[in-house]
Amino acid sequence: MDESRDRFRKGSGEIVNWRSVSVRKPLAVYTALLILGFAVIGFATQRDIPANIAGLLSVVASVIIGSYFGSSAFEACKAPKEDEPEDDK
């Protein structure tokens, strides 16, 4: 199988294998791209996004992206620090 299509090069030169990433990250990226797409289309056609679609996008985006950041922050705080030795009592 061609692994090059499953990888994305980060700015630092490190390659990310999207198959090993949890579903949260691509979902947040796709949501941001969807909103960006609606904004670009609205700007290009010089028409407003209908109020019901704008309301739906704002709720869906805030829930998906907010839960992504919240879960990432929770995991960062929950994970044991590898630098510090465990206390043996």
N, C-alpha and C positions, 0 to 999 in steps of 0.2 A: 504494500500500500504506500502511496506517496505521502510522506510525512510533511513535505514542504507546504502543503495546502492547509495543514492543521496548525501551523506555527505563524506567529506574528512577531516581528522584530521590534523590540522596545528601543527607545531613544538611546539607551546606554549600550546597545549592541547585544544585549542578552535576548535570547529567543524564548518566547512563552509558548508552551504547548497548550492550545485551547482545550484539548480533550482532558487534560488533568486539572483544569480550573473548575471550581464549583459553578453551578448554574447562575449564582447571583451576579457575578462579574459581567458575563456577556449580556445578561438581562438588563443590567443597569446601562451598559454601553448602548445596546439597541434602543432602549427607551430614550436616552439622550439624543441619539441619532434621529429617532422618529420626531421628536420635538423640534430639533434643528431643521429637519426636512419640512415640517409644516411651516416653520418661520420663514425659510427660504422661499417656499412656494408662495406664501402669502405676500412676501416682499416683492417677488418677481412679477406676480400678477396684479399687484397693488390692490388686493382685496383683503378684507378682514377675515380672520378665521371665525366661523359661526360660534355664537356664544355657548351653545350646548357642547360642541366639540372642544372648545377651549376649556370649559369647565371640567369635562371628562379627562382631558389631557393633564390638567393641573392636578387633579386628584390622583390619577394613576401614576403620574411621574413622581409626585411627592411621596407616595406610599412605596413605590419600588426603589427609588434612589435613596430615600430616607432609611428604609429598612436595610439596604446594602451598607450604608455608612454606619448605621447602628450595629449591625452584626459584625462588621469589621472592627469597630471600636471595642465591642464586647470581647471578641477573640483576642485582640491585642492586649487587653487588660487581664484576661483569663489565662493566657499562655504563661507558663513558667519561664522565668528569665534564665537563659543558658549561661550568662556571665557569672551569676551569683551561685556559690556553692550552697547546697542544702544544709540546714542546721541539723546536726545529729544530737538529739536530746536523750 
